[in-house]
Amino acid sequence: MTLAEQIIARNTSAYEAKAGDIVMVQPDNVMIHDIFIPFVVRKFQEMGFSRVWNPEKVVIIYDHLVPASKIEDIRHFKIGENFAREQNITRLHKSDGVCHQLMCEKGYALPGQLVFGTDSHTVTYGALGVFATGLGYTDMAAILGTGETWIKIPETILVQIDGRLPKDVYAKDVILQIISDLKADGATYQALEFVGSAVDEMSVSSRLTLSNMAIEAGAKAGLFYPDEKTRSYCNVSSELISRFSKQENSRYKKILYYRAEAFVPVVALPSNVDKVKPISELGRIELDQVFIGSCTNGRLEDLQIAAEILKGKKIKDGLKLIVTPASRDIYQKAAQNGLLNILAEAGAIITHPGCGLCCGRSGGIVCDGERVLATNNRNFIGRMGSPNAEIYLSSPAIAAYSAINGVISNH
C-alpha cells in the first residue's frame, strides 16, 4: 500500500485499503479556524446536533482575523468562544499563530493519524506522516455531530528526489518547480508522496513547506514517511514510526523522478502558482513590498535564512518588508536568539503571529499597481488586497535579497 492507503487502513482497522474505495473514517482530530467557526456552528445546529461527539478531538484557532481589522471579525470570535464553552472544548487558541503551524507544533497532528480542517492547507500535516486534508463547513459540522465521515481513498503520485540540493536552493524552490511540472490541476484528488535521499535530508520545517503547497497542484494530501526527525519533532515512540514504511509494489498513478542538483532558485509569477520561472530568466522586476511569513515559510528556519542575509544590511529605501512569525513560540524563540533584532535593524516591520498579509487581512495589504514578493503559498488576483496588484512567490532567501535590492534577486 501507499502511505495514504496505510494510514487510512489503520484508521478503519482494515487489512487493506486501495485507491478508489469509499470508506467511513473516524478523525483523530479536527480543526476549525476563525473564518469558518460561525458557519460550522450554524450548520451543526441546523442538523439538530446538541453535543460535539468528542470535545477533546476538536481544536479551534483564531489566526486569519487577528488582530481584528473589521468589526464583523469580533462576531466570529464571540461565536467561537461561546461554542467552545458550551461544548467543553478546551483547545481554543485565540492568538497563538497560524492554525497549521499550531496543529503540528502543539501535537494535534501526529504520525499515522487522520485529521481534517476547515482550510485547504490542512495538507501541511502530511509532512509528519498524517493523512490531513481540508473540507467545508457542512462536512465539518457533520463530523462534530457524528465523529465520522466518508472519504474516497485517493490515488498517489510518487515524487522521488535524490541527491543534494545546491546552495541557495530551498524547499520552496523545489515545490514550486514540482507544481509547475504538474500544473495547478495535475494532482487533483490524488496524494503526493515524497521520497528519496534529498527528502530524507530535509528538515521537518522544509518538509512542511512541501506538504503545505501540495494543494496548489490540486492534491488531496502531501505525505512524507515518518522517520527519526519526525519522531523527535512529534515526541512519539520509534515503534509508532516503524509502522509506516515504503512498501514494495505499491500502486502509483504516476512517478516523478528528480535530481536535487537540477533544482534552481525560482519565482511564481502573477497570478498562478504554477506559472514558475527560474530567477535567472526574469528581467528587472521592481518591488513595493516583501512579505516573509505564513504557514508555508514563517517558521524559525525561514526567519534564520532571512536574518543571515539581512544581517548588517538595510532594506531598499521606500520598500516595506513585513515579517510575520508563524506562531507565538517561533516569535519568542526568534526574539531570544536575536533574529528579530537583526530583522528590525534591517528595517523590517515585525507583526503579531498569524496569517496576516497572506490572506489579505491585517498587516500590509497592497493597493492598485503595487508589486509584492511573498513567501506564502498563493498569488491569486486580489489575495493580498487590490486585484490590480501583482503578487510573486519565492523562498525566504530570495525574499531577503530582494528586500535589500528592491528588485527580485537571489544575491
C-alpha positions as CSV (number, residue, x, y, z in Angstrom):
1,M,0.0,0.0,0.0
2,T,1.0,3.6,-0.5
3,L,1.3,5.8,2.6
4,A,-2.2,7.3,2.2
5,E,-3.6,3.7,2.0
6,Q,-1.6,2.6,5.0
7,I,-2.9,5.4,7.2
8,I,-6.5,5.0,6.1
9,A,-6.3,1.2,6.6
10,R,-5.1,1.8,10.1
11,N,-7.9,4.2,10.8
12,T,-10.6,1.8,9.6
13,S,-8.9,-1.3,11.1
14,A,-9.0,-2.8,7.6
15,Y,-6.4,-5.3,6.4
16,E,-6.0,-3.4,3.2
17,A,-7.2,-0.2,1.7
18,K,-6.9,0.7,-2.0
19,A,-7.3,3.8,-4.1
20,G,-10.9,4.3,-5.3
21,D,-12.5,2.7,-2.3
22,I,-15.1,4.8,-0.4
23,V,-14.8,4.2,3.3
24,M,-16.1,5.7,6.6
25,V,-13.3,7.1,8.8
26,Q,-13.1,8.4,12.3
27,P,-10.9,11.5,12.5
28,D,-8.3,11.6,15.3
29,N,-8.6,15.4,15.5
30,V,-10.4,18.2,13.6
31,M,-9.5,21.9,13.3
32,I,-11.8,24.9,12.7
33,H,-10.4,28.4,12.2
34,D,-11.9,31.7,13.0
35,I,-13.3,32.5,9.5
36,F,-15.4,29.3,9.4
37,I,-16.5,28.9,13.0
38,P,-19.8,30.8,12.6
39,F,-20.8,28.7,9.6
40,V,-19.8,25.4,11.2
41,V,-21.8,26.3,14.4
42,R,-24.9,27.3,12.3
43,K,-24.8,24.0,10.3
44,F,-24.2,22.0,13.5
45,Q,-27.4,23.4,14.9
46,E,-29.4,23.1,11.7
47,M,-28.5,19.4,11.6
48,G,-30.1,19.0,15.0
49,F,-27.0,18.2,17.0
50,S,-26.6,19.5,20.5
51,R,-23.3,17.9,21.6
52,V,-19.9,17.5,19.9
53,W,-19.0,13.8,19.6
54,N,-15.7,14.3,21.4
55,P,-14.6,17.8,22.6
56,E,-11.1,16.5,23.2
57,K,-10.6,16.0,19.5
58,V,-11.7,19.5,18.4
59,V,-9.3,22.4,18.0
60,I,-10.5,26.0,17.4
61,I,-7.9,28.5,16.3
62,Y,-8.1,32.3,15.6
63,D,-5.5,33.2,13.1
64,H,-6.9,34.7,9.9
65,L,-8.7,37.6,11.6
66,V,-6.3,38.5,14.4
67,P,-5.8,41.3,15.3
68,A,-9.3,42.2,14.2
69,S,-9.4,44.5,11.2
70,K,-13.1,44.7,10.8
71,I,-16.0,45.0,13.3
72,E,-17.5,41.8,11.9
73,D,-14.5,39.8,13.0
74,I,-15.5,40.2,16.6
75,R,-18.7,38.2,15.9
76,H,-16.6,35.3,14.7
77,F,-14.6,35.4,17.9
78,K,-17.7,35.5,20.2
79,I,-19.4,32.6,18.4
80,G,-16.2,30.5,18.7
81,E,-15.8,31.3,22.4
82,N,-19.4,30.6,23.2
83,F,-19.4,27.3,21.2
84,A,-16.2,26.2,23.0
85,R,-17.7,27.0,26.4
86,E,-20.9,25.2,25.7
87,Q,-19.2,22.1,24.3
88,N,-16.3,22.0,26.8
89,I,-13.7,22.4,24.0
90,T,-10.5,23.4,25.8
91,R,-8.2,23.5,22.8
92,L,-9.0,27.1,21.8
93,H,-6.1,29.3,20.6
94,K,-7.1,32.9,20.3
95,S,-3.9,34.4,19.0
96,D,-1.1,31.9,19.2
97,G,-0.3,31.7,15.4
98,V,-1.3,30.2,12.1
99,C,-3.6,27.2,12.5
100,H,-1.4,24.8,10.5
101,Q,1.7,25.6,12.4
102,L,-0.1,25.2,15.7
103,M,-1.6,21.8,14.8
104,C,1.9,20.5,14.2
105,E,3.7,22.4,16.9
106,K,1.2,21.5,19.7
107,G,1.0,17.8,18.8
108,Y,-2.6,17.9,17.5
109,A,-1.4,16.1,14.3
110,L,0.8,13.0,14.9
111,P,2.2,10.3,12.6
112,G,-0.4,7.8,11.4
113,Q,-3.4,10.0,12.3
114,L,-6.2,11.2,10.1
115,V,-7.0,14.9,10.6
116,F,-9.5,17.2,8.9
117,G,-9.6,21.0,9.0
118,T,-11.7,23.8,7.5
119,D,-8.8,25.1,5.4
120,S,-7.3,23.7,2.2
121,H,-3.7,24.0,3.6
122,T,-4.6,21.4,6.2
123,V,-2.5,19.2,3.9
124,T,0.5,20.7,5.7
125,Y,0.4,18.0,8.4
126,G,1.3,15.3,5.8
127,A,4.9,16.2,6.4
128,L,4.6,14.4,9.7
129,G,3.1,11.2,8.2
130,V,-0.5,12.4,8.8
131,F,-3.3,12.0,6.3
132,A,-4.7,15.5,6.6
133,T,-7.0,17.4,4.2
134,G,-9.4,20.3,4.1
135,L,-13.1,20.2,3.9
136,G,-16.1,22.6,4.0
137,Y,-18.1,23.7,7.0
138,T,-21.1,21.4,6.2
139,D,-18.9,18.3,6.3
140,M,-17.2,19.6,9.5
141,A,-20.5,20.2,11.2
142,A,-21.5,16.6,10.4
143,I,-18.2,15.3,11.8
144,L,-18.7,17.3,15.0
145,G,-22.1,15.6,15.5
146,T,-21.2,12.1,14.5
147,G,-17.5,11.6,14.8
148,E,-17.2,10.2,11.3
149,T,-17.2,11.0,7.7
150,W,-16.7,9.3,4.3
151,I,-13.6,9.6,2.1
152,K,-12.7,8.2,-1.2
153,I,-9.1,6.9,-1.0
154,P,-7.0,8.9,-3.4
155,E,-4.6,7.5,-6.0
156,T,-1.0,8.5,-5.3
157,I,1.7,10.3,-7.3
158,L,5.2,9.3,-6.1
159,V,7.7,12.2,-6.1
160,Q,11.2,10.9,-5.7
161,I,14.0,13.4,-5.2
162,D,17.6,12.1,-4.9
163,G,20.9,13.8,-4.4
164,R,21.8,17.1,-2.7
165,L,20.2,20.5,-3.2
166,P,22.5,23.2,-4.5
167,K,23.5,26.2,-2.3
168,D,20.7,28.8,-2.2
169,V,18.0,26.3,-3.3
170,Y,15.4,25.6,-0.7
171,A,12.2,23.6,-0.2
172,K,10.1,26.4,-1.6
173,D,12.0,26.3,-4.9
174,V,11.5,22.5,-5.0
175,I,7.8,22.6,-4.5
176,L,7.2,25.5,-6.9
177,Q,9.0,23.6,-9.6
178,I,7.0,20.4,-8.9
179,I,3.8,22.4,-9.1
180,S,5.0,24.0,-12.4
181,D,5.6,20.5,-13.8
182,L,2.3,19.0,-12.6
183,K,0.2,22.2,-13.2
184,A,-2.5,23.5,-10.9
185,D,-4.8,20.6,-11.6
186,G,-2.2,17.9,-12.2
187,A,-2.8,16.1,-8.9
188,T,-6.5,16.7,-8.4
189,Y,-7.9,14.3,-5.7
190,Q,-4.6,12.5,-5.6
191,A,-2.0,12.2,-2.9
192,L,1.6,13.3,-3.4
193,E,4.1,11.0,-1.7
194,F,7.6,12.5,-1.3
195,V,10.6,10.1,-1.0
196,G,14.3,10.0,-1.9
197,S,17.7,10.8,-0.4
198,A,17.1,14.6,-0.8
199,V,13.8,14.3,1.0
200,D,15.5,12.3,3.8
201,E,18.0,15.1,4.3
202,M,15.3,17.8,4.6
203,S,14.4,19.2,8.0
204,V,10.8,18.9,9.3
205,S,10.3,22.6,8.6
206,S,11.3,22.1,4.9
207,R,9.0,19.1,4.6
208,L,6.1,21.1,6.0
209,T,6.7,23.6,3.2
210,L,6.4,20.9,0.5
211,S,3.3,19.3,2.1
212,N,1.7,22.8,2.6
213,M,1.8,23.5,-1.1
214,A,0.7,20.1,-2.4
215,I,-2.8,21.5,-2.6
216,E,-1.6,24.0,-5.2
217,A,-1.4,21.1,-7.6
218,G,-4.9,20.0,-6.5
219,A,-3.6,17.2,-4.2
220,K,-5.8,15.7,-1.5
221,A,-2.7,15.2,0.7
222,G,1.1,15.7,0.6
223,L,2.8,12.9,2.5
224,F,6.2,12.0,3.9
225,Y,7.0,8.7,5.6
226,P,7.8,9.5,9.3
227,D,11.4,9.0,10.3
228,E,13.7,9.8,13.2
229,K,13.4,13.5,12.6
230,T,9.6,13.2,12.7
231,R,9.8,11.1,15.9
232,S,11.9,13.8,17.6
233,Y,9.7,16.7,16.4
234,C,6.5,15.0,17.4
235,N,7.9,13.3,20.6
236,V,6.4,9.9,19.7
237,S,7.8,6.4,20.0
238,S,10.1,4.7,17.5
239,E,7.5,1.9,17.5
240,L,4.9,4.2,16.1
241,I,7.2,5.5,13.4
242,S,8.1,1.9,12.3
243,R,4.5,1.1,11.4
244,F,4.8,3.2,8.3
245,S,7.3,2.5,5.6
246,K,7.5,2.4,1.8
247,Q,6.3,-1.0,0.6
248,E,7.3,-3.0,-2.5
249,N,4.9,-2.9,-5.4
250,S,2.9,0.0,-4.1
251,R,0.3,1.2,-6.7
252,Y,1.2,4.6,-8.0
253,K,-0.8,6.7,-10.5
254,K,2.4,8.3,-11.7
255,I,6.1,8.6,-10.7
256,L,8.1,11.8,-10.9
257,Y,11.9,11.5,-10.7
258,Y,14.1,14.5,-9.8
259,R,17.8,15.0,-9.3
260,A,18.2,17.5,-6.5
261,E,21.2,19.1,-8.2
262,A,19.0,20.2,-11.1
263,F,16.8,22.5,-9.0
264,V,17.4,26.2,-9.2
265,P,16.0,29.3,-7.4
266,V,12.6,30.1,-8.9
267,V,9.7,32.5,-8.6
268,A,6.0,32.0,-9.2
269,L,4.7,34.9,-11.4
270,P,1.3,36.5,-11.1
271,S,-1.4,35.3,-10.8
272,N,-1.0,31.5,-10.8
273,V,1.2,29.3,-8.5
274,D,2.1,27.0,-11.5
275,K,3.4,30.0,-13.5
276,V,7.0,29.4,-12.4
277,K,10.3,30.7,-13.9
278,P,14.0,30.4,-12.8
279,I,15.1,33.7,-11.3
280,S,17.9,33.8,-13.9
281,E,15.3,34.2,-16.6
282,L,13.5,37.2,-15.0
283,G,14.1,40.7,-16.1
284,R,14.3,43.6,-13.7
285,I,11.2,43.5,-11.5
286,E,11.0,46.3,-9.0
287,L,9.1,45.8,-5.8
288,D,7.0,47.8,-3.4
289,Q,6.7,45.3,-0.6
290,V,8.2,42.0,0.6
291,F,6.4,39.6,2.9
292,I,8.1,36.8,4.9
293,G,5.7,34.6,6.8
294,S,2.6,32.3,6.6
295,C,2.1,28.6,7.2
296,T,4.4,28.0,4.2
297,N,7.5,29.9,5.2
298,G,7.1,31.6,8.6
299,R,9.0,29.1,10.7
300,L,12.2,29.6,12.7
301,E,14.3,28.1,9.9
302,D,12.8,30.6,7.4
303,L,13.5,33.6,9.7
304,Q,17.0,32.3,10.3
305,I,17.7,32.2,6.5
306,A,16.3,35.7,6.0
307,A,18.3,37.1,9.0
308,E,21.6,35.6,7.8
309,I,21.1,37.5,4.5
310,L,19.9,40.7,6.1
311,K,22.4,40.9,8.9
312,G,24.2,44.2,8.8
313,K,22.2,45.3,5.7
314,K,19.3,47.7,5.2
315,I,16.2,47.2,3.0
316,K,15.8,49.4,0.0
317,D,14.5,52.9,0.7
318,G,10.8,53.1,0.0
319,L,10.2,49.4,0.3
320,K,8.2,47.7,3.1
321,L,9.4,44.4,4.5
322,I,6.8,42.7,6.7
323,V,7.9,39.7,8.7
324,T,5.2,37.6,10.4
325,P,6.3,34.6,12.5
326,A,4.0,31.6,12.1
327,S,3.4,31.1,15.8
328,R,4.0,32.7,19.2
329,D,6.5,30.1,20.1
330,I,8.5,30.9,16.9
331,Y,8.2,34.6,17.7
332,Q,9.6,34.1,21.2
333,K,12.5,31.9,20.0
334,A,13.4,34.4,17.2
335,A,13.4,37.1,19.8
336,Q,15.5,35.1,22.3
337,N,18.2,34.2,19.7
338,G,18.4,37.7,18.2
339,L,16.8,37.0,14.8
340,L,14.0,39.6,15.3
341,N,16.6,42.2,16.3
342,I,18.6,41.6,13.1
343,L,15.4,41.8,11.0
344,A,14.3,45.0,12.8
345,E,17.7,46.7,12.4
346,A,17.4,45.9,8.7
347,G,14.2,47.8,8.5
348,A,11.6,45.0,8.8
349,I,8.1,45.6,10.2
350,I,7.6,42.6,12.6
351,T,4.0,41.7,13.3
352,H,2.0,39.5,15.6
353,P,1.9,35.8,14.7
354,G,-1.0,34.9,12.4
355,C,-2.0,34.7,8.8
356,G,-1.8,38.5,8.2
357,L,-0.9,39.6,4.7
358,C,-1.2,36.1,3.3
359,C,-5.0,36.2,3.4
360,G,-5.3,39.9,2.7
361,R,-6.4,40.9,6.2
362,S,-4.5,42.8,8.8
363,G,-0.9,43.7,8.2
364,G,0.1,45.5,5.0
365,I,-2.5,44.9,2.3
366,V,-1.4,46.1,-1.1
367,C,-3.1,48.7,-3.4
368,D,-3.5,49.3,-7.1
369,G,-0.4,48.9,-9.1
370,E,1.8,47.7,-6.2
371,R,4.1,44.7,-6.6
372,V,4.8,42.3,-3.7
373,L,7.1,39.4,-3.3
374,A,5.9,36.9,-0.7
375,T,6.9,33.6,0.8
376,N,3.3,32.3,1.2
377,N,1.5,29.8,-0.9
378,R,-0.9,31.7,-3.2
379,N,-0.6,34.6,-5.6
380,F,-4.2,34.7,-6.8
381,I,-5.7,38.0,-8.0
382,G,-6.8,40.1,-5.1
383,R,-5.5,37.8,-2.4
384,M,-3.4,40.4,-0.7
385,G,-5.6,43.4,-1.3
386,S,-6.2,45.1,-4.6
387,P,-7.0,42.9,-7.6
388,N,-4.7,45.3,-9.6
389,A,-1.7,44.4,-7.5
390,E,0.9,41.8,-8.7
391,I,2.0,39.0,-6.3
392,Y,5.2,37.0,-6.8
393,L,6.1,33.9,-4.7
394,S,9.6,32.9,-3.6
395,S,11.7,31.3,-0.9
396,P,12.7,33.4,2.2
397,A,16.2,33.7,0.8
398,I,15.0,35.3,-2.4
399,A,12.7,37.5,-0.4
400,A,15.5,38.7,1.8
401,Y,17.9,39.5,-1.1
402,S,15.0,41.2,-2.9
403,A,14.2,43.4,0.1
404,I,17.8,44.7,0.1
405,N,17.9,45.3,-3.6
406,G,14.4,46.5,-4.2
407,V,14.1,44.1,-7.2
408,I,13.6,40.4,-7.4
409,S,17.1,38.8,-7.0
410,N,18.9,36.0,-5.3
411,H,22.3,37.6,-4.5
